[in-house]
Amino acid sequence: MSAIDQEEAFVRFWDDLLFQAEASAEPQAAAFFRLYAKLAAENGDCIDLAYTPVRHEGRGGYQLDGFALETERGDLFLAISDFRPGRELETLNAAQIDALFERVRRFCELAVQPTFINAIEETSPTFEAAWPIYSNRARIRRIRVIAFSNARLSTRRKPETTGEVLGVPVVCSVLDFVRYSDISASKTGQEPIEIDVVDLTGSALPCLPAHSIDGKQASYLLAVPGTFLAQIYGLYGAQLLEQNVRTFLQARTKVNTGIIKTLETQPEMFFAYNNGLTATAANITKTRLADGSLGIAAIENLQIVNGGQTTASILYASDAQRKDRRADLSRVFVQMKLSVVNPDLLDDIVPKISRFANTQNKISEADFFSSHPIHLVLQQISRQLWAPAKPGSLSGSKWFYERARGQYRDRLAYGTDAERRRFELEFPRSQLIEKTDLAKFEVTFECRPHIVSRHAQKCFLEYAETIDRAWKISEAQFNEHWFRGIVAKAIAFRWTDRMVGGSAWYQEDRGYKAQVVTYTLAWLVNYLYERDLELDLEVIWQRQDLPDEIGEVLRQLAPQVSATLKDAPPQMKNVGEYCKQQACWAAVAGAEYRFAGSLDGLVVDRAQAEHRRKEAIAAKKLDSDIDLDRLMVAMLEDTEPYMTFASGKRLLTPKSVAALRRLTRGDIRLPVSERNALKYMLEKMQRAGFELPDAAKVTLGEAEAQ
């Protein structure tokens, strides 16, 4: 990235930061942490982090801004912020980085001391960060420290092992502004990893060419040493895993005991017993070994798309903390199928390899929810549906659902200044909904705040399970009425977030804002549900704002909910962990909070709300039938392109073939079974890239609208 590009990116970064700080009513330092932590989790540097701003200056000073602990694998993730309020892009040097890491080391060493733990307030951020380290010290096998900085590294640094803390290895990495900007600009939200095999192991990896498709893909077979896999996973962790696999492992953290046992007792048989790995790369550097055979000296953008559990378990089994049970990886080899894919085709091919390679294990369709067709439906509605004008505004606007990473940013990056201004007027930044936002809003209103409190990725997967089942029952329920409800929930959630952040009671004792927000809304929804009522989401949609009466009730409820959350049972010393438990929701749901004011005219009888939903489903089904009729009329001109494309993609069934033959003869009076088969085939064709006539797009969706 050139100096000019960096300066422009820095200006955009500050725009994002100021917007986030204003939208959340939080200090700039908190908004900075959340921006960087979200990107780091998407990139695989860490898992979802809890924000715990801890700072002590002076002699023996320490600092920690976020943490997360995977107890099953023993990975402790710690983050420290180097937020600089200046508007000029500064430089971050090696001495400053070392000083940041040293402050984290000191906090870790203090956190395991009983005198330190006993001296701090149990509801403080310091205790929230220290207690998991203190209480899980025996489980911690590796500490991964990441420094967040909006300064620019003078020299790019790869992750590196920097000795030990608490008797376990520490891996340190830096997310400086240049890395942040590069990852933000990436379509996948992940930076390519370049692995110098020779530098790490002393020699290239022997390989056998297996299959090649000119210009698209070349496959190789390898027997990869276990020591190499442990080495690269120890350094890069989940960055090596394709997004679906990474999300799967984060949600299901248990190590595979069968794999561990084989590694411990029969390491030489691991190659024979284990299914091996499937991996992809954008490029490899090939070389000739001493015996003249082919070897791989370097790998660019390595992604493990099947075998993440195996890779993580190999590192776990070799951990020095396991002492007498430590596996001898010098006798372990793992088979790997490595597909080198044209970089231009990575975004399309890698997710497919991941999906097909994982059909034999426990990764479900919900784990691939990022590519679920429901996102196409949401995107299509969001690009077409105008929201009512807000009070004082002359025209309405739209809510932008971001199906693929970076869609909104990309639209702002191109075109003239006038075009960008028109786009922002039509789709204000405050009306952007991302996929993890969708899950957070919906799960909150499902009265599952303990799931929302488990952070973005785990909440997203839980929501995926629910929505995938609902989609299979009826696609028609996902219509404009449903989308208006999502927007209303977004308005309510974001209003509550700003309200809590700006409240005097919260500013006096900051902490657990995200949990207070989701629990407060869930309590009100549950309170109304028990009285056969619901918030009238149509009212919120029409006003494009939260009515004052609802806001006043939430304002009274929030501090009461906060007090309940912080009054955790004695055995649950960590409030953040307590909020993730069903027991916490039971305590809040059962509380009798008091509030003044009336919600008359702002709630609707549940039976009436259900009637509205059923009417919307019936209307959606009718629209689908009408638009399919229009498409069939258009197909009468020539069915050959449809037949050819569907045949090439293996989408034809006996019923759809029969339907196409009727249309070829000019007959659009199809039996119901053939009509359904034809519609299903056309939807599959469109997702596979076939361009349908405009008459069908309202029903069957557009892969990319606007």
N, C-alpha and C positions, 0 to 999 in steps of 0.2 A: 504494500500500500504506500503510495507516494505521500510526501509531507502535506500536499494540498488536500488529498483525499482524507488523510488523518484529521486535518483541521475541520473539514466539513463534517466528518463523522462525529467529531467531538462536539460540534454545535448541535447536531441531532441528538446526541447522548444527553446533553443538558436539557434540551427540550423535553425528552422523555422523562428525565429525572424530576424536573420541576412539575410536569404534569402529574406524575405518580405521587409526589409529595403533596400537591394540592388535593388530588382526588382522594387520598387516604387520610388527610389531615395529620400526617406524620412528619417528623423532622427530615431534612434532606439526607442525613446519614442513614436513617432507617430505610428510606426509599432507595438509596444507593445499594444497601445490602440486599434488598429484595430483588432488585433488577439483576444483580450479579449472581445471587444464589439461584434464581430461577434458571438463568442461562447455564450456570455450572452444572445443575442437575440434568438439564436437557443434553448437555455435552457428555455427561458421564463422569465428570470430575468428582462428583459427590452425589449423595441421595438428597431428598428434600431436607433442608436444614431448618431447625428451630432458631428463631432470632433471639439471641441472648446477649445484649450489649453489656459487656463486663469490662471495666477499665480501672486500673489503679496505677497512679503515677508515682514518681519518686523512687527511692531505693528499693530494689526488688520488684519494680513495677511489672504488671502483667496485663494481658488483654485477651479477650475472646469475644467474638461477635455472633457466632453461630455454631451449632453442633448437631450431630445425628449419630446414632449408634445402631449398628446391625449386630445384635447380640449373638445370633446363630453363627455368623461368620467371624465375629470378633473384630469387625472394622469400626474404628472410631473416627468420624469425620469432624474436623475442627476448622473453622474459618475465622480469619482476622481481616478487618477492613482497614485499608489505607485510603480513606476518603479525603480528597483535597478540594476545598470549596472554591479555589481559583478557577477563572474561566480560560486560563492559558494552559495548554497541555504541557505538563511537567515531566521530568525524567526520574525514573526509579532506578537506583543503582544497587549493586550487590550488597554493600554494607547496610543499606536501609532494609533490604529483604531479610538479611540475616538477623537484624534487630527485631523485625516483626516476628519471625519464627521463634526467636529467643523468648519473647513475651508470652507466646503460647506455651512453650516448654515450661516456663515458670508456673503458669496457671495449672498445668497438668500435675506438676509435682506438689503444688499446694492442695489440689483437689482431693488427693488421697490421704491427707492428714486429718485425723479426727478433730484436732483443735481448730482447724480452719473451718471444717464443715459445721461444727457446733457453734461457731461464732457468727454465722451469717443467717439472715432472715430467710425462712423457708419459702416465702412467696417472692423472693427477689430473683432477678435474672442470674445473679451469681450462683445462687443455690440451684436454680434450674439447670445450669450448665455443669456445676461441680458434682451434684449428687449422682448422675449416671456414671461418671468416671469413678467416684468413690465406691458405689455399690456394685459396680460391674468390673472392678479392676482385674479379677481373675479371668474374666471372659475376653478381655481386650487382647487381641493378638497382633494388631497392626494399627498404627495411628496415621491417618492421612490428613495432612495440614494443607490448606489452600489459602493463599493471600489474595484478597480482592483489592485492586488498585485502579484508580482512574488516571494514573500516571503511565508513562511509557517506559518499558524496560529498555535499558541501553543495549543489552544483549539478550536475545531470546533464550530462556532456560527450559529444558525438558524436566519432567518429574525426576526427582533424584532421592535416593535413600540417604538420609543424613544422620546416621547413628541410631541411638536408642533413647527412648524416654519410658520410664516405668518398666524397663526391662524388655520392651518390645520395639521392633523396627519402626522408624518414622519415615514416611514418604512425603516430601514437600513439593508443592507446585505453586505456580503464580498465574493468576488470571489478571494480566495487566490490561490497559485500555486497547492496545493493538490486538491482542487475542480476543478480547470482548467484541471488538468491532468486526473482526474476521468471522467469528462464529455467528454473530448476529446477521451478517450478510449471507451466510451459507443457507441454501435452501433446506438442508437437512437439519440445521441447527447443531451441527457437529463438525469439529475441525478434523482434517485428515491426520492420522498418526503415521509417522515415518519411522520404521524400525530398522536399524542397522544391525542385521543379524551377525555379521562378522565381528562388529565392535562388541556386541553383547556376549557372544559365545566363543569367539576365536576362530570360527570356521563357518562356511556356508552350509545351508541345509540341503542334503541330497534330495532330489525330486525326480519324478518320472512324468513326462508329458503324457496326458491322457486323452484330451479331446480339444479341438479348436474350431471356432466359427470365425472366419476371416473378418477382422475389424470389430467384432462384437465381444468375443469371449474366448479364453483359453484356459483349460483346466489342467491341474497337476495333482499328483498323488505324493504324499509325504509321510514319513514316519518321524514325527516331531518329538524330540527329547522332552521328558517331563520337566527337566530343569529349566529349559527355555520357556515353556509355558508358565511355570511358576515365576520366572524372572520378569516376563513382560506383564503378567497380570498383577504382580506385586507393585510394579511401577505405574501402570496405566489403569488398572482396575476395570470398572464398567465402561470406560471409554472404548475398550476393545469389542464390546458387545453391540450388535445391531439393536436398534431402538426397541423392537418388540421383545427381544430376549432380555434386554436390560430391565424393562418394565416388569416383565414376568418374574425375574429373580428378585427385584426389589420388593414385590408384593408377597413373594413366597420365599423367605430367606433361609429355610432349613437346608443344611448341607446334606448331601446324599450319603447315607451311612454305608450303603453297599459299595459305592465307589471308594470310600475311605478304607473299608475293610480290605478290599483287594490291594490297594496301594500299600497298606501296612503289612499284609501277610504274604502276598504273592505279586510283588511289583513287576517281576519279569513276565507275568502272564497278563498284565494290563492290556497290552496291545491286542491279545487274542480275545479278551473278555469284553472290552469296551467298544461301543458303537463308533467311537471316534468323533471328529469334529467336521463341520462344514463351514468353510470360511470364504470370504471374498476379499479382493484387493483391487485398487485402481491401477496398480502397476507393480512390477517386480524387477529387480536387477539380477540378471542371471550371470553365472560364472562357471568355469570348468574346475572340477575338483582334481586332486592329484592323480586319481585313477582315470581321468578323462571323462567321468560322468558329469551330468548336469547338476548344478547347485543354485540355490537362491541366496544371494548376498544381502539383499535389502527388500523390504516390503513397504509399499505406500498405501495408506488408508486400509489397513487390515481390519476386517470386521468378522467376528465369530457369529454366524447366524444360526448355528445349532451346535450345542456342546458347551454353553455357558456354565451349566451346572458342573460339568466335568472339569472345566478349567478352574473354576473357583474352588472346587474340592481338592484339586491337586495342590494348589497353594496352601489351603487349610491343612492338608495332611503333612506338608513338609515344614510346617511352622515350628520354629525352635521352642516355642512354649510347650509343645506336646512332649518334649524330652524323650523318654524311653519309647513312646509310641510314634515318634517321628518317622515318616516314610522315607525310604532310600530312593530318591528320584533318579539316581544315576542308572537305575535298572528299569526305569519306566519310559515307554515310548507310546505315542498316541497317533493313530492314523488320522490323516487330515486330507480332505478333498478341498483344494484351493482353486477357486474360480477367479481369474483375472478378467474383470469386466471393463469395457470401454467406459471412461469417466462420464461421457455424455449419457450413458445408459444406466448408470448406477442407481439413480432414484427410482427407475422403473423396475429393474431386474432384481436388485438386492432384496426388497420386501417380498417379492414373489419366491425367491430362493428360500428366504426365511420361513414363509408360510408353508411351502411344500416340504421343506426339510424337517419341520416340527410337527408333522401330522402324526408321528408315532409316539409323541410324549404328551405331557399334561398341559401343554400350552393350548388354550382353548381359542375359539373364534373371538371371544371377548378380549383376549390379549392382543388381537390384531384390530382392535376397535378403531384405531386411528384411520383405517381405510374402509370403515363401515359405510355402506351407502347412505345411512342417515345423515352423514355430513354433507353429501351432495344435496339432499333435500333441504337442509338448513341453509346452505349457501344459496341455493336457488331462491328460497323464500326471502332471505335477507336482502338480496339484490333487487327484488321486485316490490316488496311491501313498504309503502310509505307510512311512517308513523305520523300521528296528528301533530299539528304545530304546537309548540310549547307556548305558554302565556307570554305575550310580548313579541313573539316571532311571527313573521309574515308568512312563512312557509314551513312545511313539514320536512322531515329528514328520514334517513334510514339507519337501521342497525346493521353493522357489518359483521357477519359471522366468518371467522377465519378458519376455513377448512384445512388449508395447507399453510405451513409455517411461512411467514414473511409476506403473505398476500397483501396485507394492508400497507406495510412498509414499502413494498415494491410499487404499489400504485402511487404513493406519495413521491417516489424517487424519480419518476419519469414524467415527461410532458412539460409544457410551458408553465410558468408561474400561475397564469390564469386558469389553466386546466387543473393544477394542483389545488388551487383555492376552491374551484367548483367542486372538486372531489371531497374536500374537507367539509364544505357546506352540506353536501348530500350525505356524507358519512362522517360525522364528527368523531374525533378520536375518543371522546368519552363514551361513544356508542359502539365500541369494538368489543366483541365477545369471542374469547378464545375457547378451545376445547376443554381445558381444565377449569375455566370459569363456568362453562355449561354444567359440568359435573358438580361443582361446588354449589351453584344455585339450586339445582334440582334436588340434590341429596339433602340439603338443608330443609327444603320444603317437604321432603319425604319424612322429616323428623328423625334424621339420622346424623345429628351433629357430631357424634363421637367418630363417625366415619370421616367427615370433613376434617376433623382435628388430626387425622392421621396424615395429613398433608396431601399435596396435589396428585401425585402419581397413584397412591393407594386409593384415594377417593375416586379418581378417574376409572380405575379398574373395577371398583365396586359398582359404580354407575354403569359401566359397560355391561356387566352381567345382567343388570336389571333391564336396560334399554334393549339389549339384544333379544331377550325373551319377549319383550313387548313388540318389537319389530316383527318377529316371527308369527305372532298372533294376528297382528293387523298393521299393515303399513299405513293405512288410511288415517290412523289416529295421529300421525305426524303431519299436521296440516297448519294452515295459517293461524287458526285458533290456538293451537299448541304453541306456536312460535310467539304469539302475542303474550301468552302466559310466561314464557321464558324471559321475555323482555321485562315484563312487570316484576318478576322475581329478581332480575338483575338490578332494576331500579331500587327495589326494597333493600336488597343486600348491600349495594354500594352506598345508599343513604345511611344505613345503620353503621357501616364501616366508618364513614366520615364523622357521623355523630359521636361514636365512641371515641375516635381519635381526638376529637376536639373538645371532649368533656373535661371539665375541671377535675372531677373525681378520678378520671383515668390518667390525666397528666401528672397528678400528684403521686400516683403509684402505677407506673407503666408496666405492662406485662399481660400477656395472654389475650391481646385484642382480638386476634382471629377467632379464638375459641369463644370469647364473649359474644361476638357478632353472630356466629352460627347458632349458638345455644339460645340466644335471646329470640331470634326469629323462629327457631324450631319450637320454643316454648309457646309463643303466641299462636303459631299454626296448630299446635296440639291442643291448646286451650280452646280454640274455636272448634276444632274437630270434635272434641268431647261434647260440644253443644250443638252438633250437627250443622256447623257453619264453616264457611271458608272466607278468606279475604277475597274480595271481588277484584280479581286481577284485571278485568276489563276496565274498571274505573281507573286503575293505575296506568294502564296502557293509554287510555284516552287522554289523561292529564299529562302523561310523560313525566310524572313526578309523583313522589309519595305524598298523599294527602296529609295535611297538618295533624289531623286527628290520630291517624295511625302513627305518625312520627312522635307525637306526644306520648302515646302509650309505650312505644319502644324506648323512648328517653327515660321513662320511669322504670321500665323493666331491667334495662341493661346493668345498672349498678347492683341490683338485687341478684341477678344471675351471676355477676362477677364474684360477689361475696360467697355464693354457694360453691362455685368452682374452686375458689381458693380455700374453702373449708373442707379439704380432702381428708379422708379417713387416715388415722395414724399410720397404717401400714402403707399408704400411698403418699410418700413424702414429696414426690415430684408431681406438681400440679399438671404440667404438660402431658405427662403419661397418663395421669388420672382422667384427663379429658378425652382420651382415646378409648376409654372403656365404656361398655354398655351400662355398667353400674353408675357411672357419672351421669349419663342421660336419665337413668331411672331416678336419681336423686333430684335432678333439675325438673324433670317432667312431673314429679310428685310434689314439688314445692308449691305453696299457695302464695304467689306474689300478689301484691296489691297495686292497683293503678286506678287513677281517676280519669273520667272522660268517657265518651260514648263513641262507638263505632257504627252507629246506625247509618244505613245508606252506603256503608263501605264494606259490608259483608254480604254474603249470599248463602241461601239455604243449600246444603250439600246436594239435595235432590235436584234443585234447579241447576246447580253447577254441572252435575252429571248429565242433565238433559241437554245443556249447551254443548258439552263434549260430544254427545251422541249425534246431535244435529250436524256438527262440524264434520264428523266421520262420514255421515251419510252424504253430505254435500261433496266431500272429497271423492268418494266412490263414484258419484254421479259425474263429476268433472272428468274423472279418469276414463269412464266409459265414453263420454262425448269426445274427448280428445283422441282416444284410440280409433273411434269411427272416422275422424278426420284423417288420421294417419293412413287408415286402410284405403280411403278414397284416393289419397296421394299415391299409394303403392300400386293402384290399378294400372297406372301408366307403365310400370316396369318392375316386376318382382325379382328379376335376375340378380341385380346387385345385392339384394337382401339374402337370396339363396346362396350366392357365392361366398359372401362374407361369413354368414353363419356356418356354412359347411367348413370353411377354412379354420374357424375357431372351435369347431366341434360343438356347436350350440343347437344343432337340429335334433328334434325328437320326432317320432311318428306323428304326433298331433300337430306340431308346428309345420311339418312338411305338408300335411293334409290342408292346413289353413292357407299356406302359400299357394298350393295348387288351386284352391277355390278362387283365390284372388287373381291368379293368372287367367282363370276362365271368366273373370269379371263378376264373381259372386262374393258379396261382402256379408251375406247372411250366414255367419259362422255359428256352429254349435258352441255352447258355453265352454266345453272342454278345449276345443280348438282355439277359441278366442283367448282364454287364459294362457294357453301354451304359447300363442303368438306374442302376447304382451310380455310374458316372462322372457321370451327369446329376444325381443326388441330391447328390453331393459339391459339384458346381458350384452347385447351388441353395442349399445351406447357406452356402457362402461368400458368396453374393449376398444373404443375409439371410433365407432361407426357414426357418421354424421347424419342424424335424422332430419327430415324436413321440419320447418319451423312449426308446423301445425301440431307436432307431437311434443315439443320441448317443454311445454308447461306441465305435462304429465310425467314424462319420463326423465326430465332433468337435463341439465347441461353440465358437462364435466368442468367447464370453467366459464362462469358468467361474469362478465365485467372483470 
